[in-house]
């Protein structure tokens, strides 16, 4: 009977240890996910900014061409 109590106590300690390890793993997974989401967001925003700048430059070129045509006319 004493052996069973020791085994039960050992199992409880192991389970408690596994719970703590699982909590740490979940915290790590959450942090990794948050970091990746932030990185993806930054890439998307950079790309949007780049596309907006390209569109603005294209608009300026068109206005410049229109201005040159008006002067030529």
C-alpha positions in Angstrom: 0.0 0.0 0.0 2.9 2.4 0.7 4.2 1.7 -2.8 0.9 2.7 -4.3 0.9 6.0 -2.3 4.4 6.7 -3.5 3.4 6.0 -7.1 0.3 8.1 -6.7 2.3 11.0 -5.3 4.9 10.6 -8.1 2.1 10.6 -10.7 0.6 13.8 -9.2 4.0 15.5 -9.3 4.5 14.4 -12.9 1.1 15.7 -13.9 1.7 19.0 -12.2 5.1 19.2 -14.0 3.4 18.4 -17.4 0.8 21.1 -16.7 3.4 23.7 -16.1 5.4 22.6 -19.2 2.2 22.7 -21.3 1.4 26.3 -20.0 5.0 27.4 -21.0 4.6 25.7 -24.5 1.3 27.4 -25.0 2.8 30.8 -24.0 5.6 30.3 -26.4 3.3 29.3 -29.3 1.2 32.4 -28.5 4.3 34.7 -28.6 5.5 33.1 -31.8 2.1 33.6 -33.4 2.0 37.2 -32.3 5.5 37.9 -33.7 4.6 36.4 -37.0 1.3 38.3 -37.2 3.1 41.5 -36.5 5.8 40.8 -39.1 3.1 39.9 -41.7 1.2 43.1 -40.9 4.4 45.2 -41.3 5.1 43.6 -44.7 1.6 44.2 -45.9 1.7 47.9 -44.7 5.1 48.3 -46.4 3.7 46.9 -49.6 0.6 49.1 -49.4 2.8 52.2 -48.9 5.0 51.2 -51.8 1.9 50.7 -54.1 0.5 54.0 -53.0 3.8 55.8 -53.7 3.9 54.1 -57.2 0.3 55.3 -57.9 1.1 58.8 -56.8 4.2 58.9 -59.0 2.2 57.6 -62.0 -0.5 60.3 -61.4 2.3 62.9 -61.3 3.7 61.6 -64.6 0.3 61.8 -66.3 -0.3 65.4 -65.0 3.2 66.3 -66.2 2.5 64.9 -69.7 -0.8 66.7 -69.8 0.9 69.9 -68.8 3.5 69.5 -71.5 0.8 68.8 -74.1 -1.1 71.9 -73.0 2.0 74.0 -73.4 2.7 72.6 -76.8 -0.8 73.3 -78.0 
